[in-house]
Amino acid sequence: MQKEIDHFIRHLRYQKGYSEETCRAYHSNLIEFRSFLEERVPRLTLQTLTAAILRQFLATLYDKKNLKSTVARKLSAIRSFLRHLARSGRLPINPADSLSGPKLPKHIPQHLTETEVSLLLAAPDRRTLLGKRDGAVLELLYATGIRVGELVRLSRDDCDFRQRFIRVLGKGKKERIVPFGRQAEIAMREYLDCRDRQGRWPDRVLFLNARGGRLSDRSVRRILDRHIRNCALSRSISPHGLRHSFATHLLERGADLRSIQELLGHASLSTTQRYTSLSTSHLLEVHRKSHPRSLSRNDRENQ
């Protein structure tokens, strides 16, 4: 089974274009499943795997008090693995087809208000090289809504400062063009000019760490956490939360979902809708201004 797992992870990495973080998560989940099979049913082969045995594995996950989201994630990895084996002819049937996972509540990712974003973007000390870098990172994340993994893979050649857009390689190695605004351009130019003047790091990578290597996903999360604390926001936010803030603010200012879908690089419009929650006050305001029977006669006369 380990050989099949390794083959599947290579398929995800090199053919599907999944990120290293996703591949590691899939590998970890499948290793846990393999260990369960070796312990409970040591003579079992993939060809004789049944839905009943999969349900036993799910039962152990619930017994260990895993969150529903964790159970669903591990089940998704197993389903993808077995589906891949079935499609490639190495498994006669997929025993996970009849398996149902836990019903998950709809989760709306947390996002910042426009005022909170302004405070966050003003937090880095832009008198230093690393402060300029942090400012450019935060400005670009909010200006484009790109994923943190997409940001750390950017090179200078991916940036067009004249027309103000970046070329992003997203999930499944799908390329898209994402525009950015004047403030993000200023922040990136200041960072790169300062870096070039120091002359230590001629690397074509866009964002570098303090040692001159490529900035990592984890480093970006630490940068964000540090500046959240510096500007004394009452709640924390992840890089994905900045992506959600980008989409929500665009929608609240009149952008259509289809355009936001293209900017975020979503294959499905339903995925975009999960990112673009609106505040109740905004919905009420839209209804008040737009519905023909929302306003009273006096309200209309006073407008």
N, C-alpha and C positions, 0 to 999 in steps of 0.2 A: 504493500500500500504506500510505503514511503516513496517509492519510485514514481508512482502515479501522482502523488502530492507534489513532488518536485517538478514533474512535467507540467502539471496544472499551473503552478506558480510561474514557471517560465512563460507559459502561454499568456497569463495575465500581464506579465511585465513587458514582454517583447512584441506580442501580437495585439493585445487589447490596449496596451499603453497605460496600464494602471500605475499609480504612484508607488514609490517604495513603501510608504507608510501603509497603504492599502494592502500591498502584497504581504507585508509582515503580519498584518492583522489576520488575513486569510490563512496564512501559514500557521500561525499560533492556534487559531480555531480548529484547523484540520488536525494538527498534532494532538490537541486535546481529545478530539473524536477518535483518532487512531489509538491513543492510550486507553480510552474506555473500551474499545473493541478488544484490544490485546488482553485486558484484565478480565472482562466479563465473558467474552466469547472467543477465546484464543485460537480456535480452529476455523473461525469464520473467514471466508474470502469475500471480496467485493461482489463476486458473481452470485453469492448466496445471501447477500445482505437483504433484509426485509424491512418493511415499514414498521413492523412490531419492534424490531431492534432499535430503529431510530426513535421510536416513542420512549423506549427505555432510557436512551441517552437524554432526551428532553426531560424525562422525569428526574434524572440525577441533577440536571441544571436547576430545576425548580427546588429540589431538596437542598441545594447549596445556597438557596436564597438569592439567586441571581435576579437582577432587575428584568422586567419584561423586555426592555430594549436590548439587554445583553443576550437574552435567550433568542430573540428575533435575529440579532446580528449573527450569532453562531449558527443558527439554523440556515440563514441565507448563504453563509459560506459553504455549508455542506450541500445545500441544494445546487449551488453553482458548480461545485466540484462533481457531483453525481450527474448533473445535466451534461457537463462537458464530456464525461466518460461515456454516457449513453449516445451522445451525438457523434462521437468519434468511433463508435462501434466496440469499445472496450467493456461495455456493460450492456447486458441484454435489455433491461428495462430500468427505469429510474424509480426506485422505491420511495423517493421523497415526493413524487407527484401527488400522492393522496394525503400528504401530511400537512396539517394546518398549524400555524404558529400562534403565538399570543396576539390578541388584539391590542394594538397600541393606541394610546390617546394621541390626537393630533397635537403636535408640538410646534409652537410658533417661536422661532429663534428670537432671542433678545436683541434689541437694537437701541441705539442712542438717539436722543432728540438732536435737532440741528444745533441747539445751544451747547449741548454736551459735546458734540463733535468739534465745535469751534474751540472749546476749552482744551480738548485732547490734542488737537493739532497745534495749539499754541504752547503746549507743555515742554517740548524738547528745547534744550539750550543750543540755539543755532550759531553760537559763537565758536563751537568746537567742531571738529570733523565728524565725530560720532554723533553729536547733536544734530548736525546737518543731515547725516545719513538717516537718523531716526525720523526727523521731520519729513524727509523725502519718502521714506517707507510708508509712514502714516498717511501722508497726502495722496500717494499713489493708490494705496489700498482703498481709501474712501472715494477718490476721483474715478476709479474704474470698476470697483466691485469685484476685482479678480480674486481668485483663491490664493491663499498664502503659498501653496506649492507652486502655483504659476508665477508668483512674484519672485521667488528665490531662484527660479530657472531663467529669469530674464537676462539678456546681455545688452550691451550698449547698441548693438546692431539691430535689436528689436524695437528701438525707440526712434520715432521720427519727431524731432522737436519742432521742425518747421510747420508741419501739419498737426502736430500734437496728437499722436496716437501711438499705441504699442501693439506689437504683434505677439499674440499669446498662444502657446501650445497647451491646450486644455486636455480634458479627459478623453481617452481614446485617441490621443495624438491629433485631435481636431484643432485646426488653426483658426483663429478669429482675430479681427482687428477691433481694438477698443480705444475710443478717444479719451483724452484727459484734458483738464482745464488749465488755465493760466497759472493758478497757484501751484499746482503740481509741477508744471514746467519750471517755474522759478525755483522751487525746492530741489528738484533733481539737478538743475544746472548749477546751483550753488554748491551742492554736495560734490558733483563730479569735478567742477572747477577747482574746488579746494583740494580734492584728492590728487588731481593732476599737478597742482602747484607743489605739493609735497614730493611728488615724483617717486614715491616708493612702490606704488601698486599700478603698473600699467595694464593690469588684467582687463579683459573685455567684459568680464562679469559685471552686471550693473550694481549689485549691492554686496559689499564685502564686510566681513567681521573685523575685529580689532587686530587680528593677526594677518590679514590680507587674504584669507580664504573666503569661499563662497558662504554667504549668510544662509543659515539653516532654518527650517520651519520652526524648530524649537526656539531659536534665537529671536525670531520675529515675535513669537508669543511672549517671550521675556521682555522684549522692548515695549510691547503694548502694555503688559502688566505694570511695568515700572512707571510709565507715563500716566496710566490710569491713577496710580497712587499719587504721583506728583501733582496732578490737577485736582485731587481730592474728590473724584466722582463717587457717588454713593453706592455704585454697583460696578462690578467688573464686566468686561466684555471680551470676547475672543476675536481673533481676526475674522472669523466667519460672521461674527456680529457686526463688524464693520461692513461686510458684504451685504448683510441684510439691511443695515442702515442706508447704504447706497441705494438699494432697490426701493425701499420704503419711501425715502425722500423724493426720489424721482417720480414715483407713483402719486404721491401727495401733491406734487407740483405739476401734474398733468400728463406725464409720460404714459404711453399705452403699454399694456403687458407684453405685447408682441415685440416691441423694441427692447424692453427690459430683458426679455428672454434671450434675444440675440446678444446683448451686452454681457449677460451672465454666462452665456455658453451652455444653456440648458437644451437638451434634446426635446423635452416635453414642456408644453405650456403649463401643465398641471404642477410641475416641479416649481416653476416660477411663482405660481400662486401661493405656495407655502411660504415663500420668502417675503411676500409683499402684503403683510398685515397692515391694516390701517387703524388709526386711533378712532375711538367712538366719536369724538368731537369732530373729526374730519368727515366721517360718514354722515353725521347729522348736518354738517354745513353743506355738503354736496347735495343731500336730499332737500334741504331748505331752499337752496338756490335753483335746483334743477327740476323738481317735481311740480307739475302744473297746479296741483291742489295742495301744495305744502304751505303756502303763505295765505294769510287772510287778505281781504280787500284792503284794509287799512295798511297792512305791511307793504302791499304792492304799490299803493299810492305814495307811501313814504320813501320808496326806493328811488 
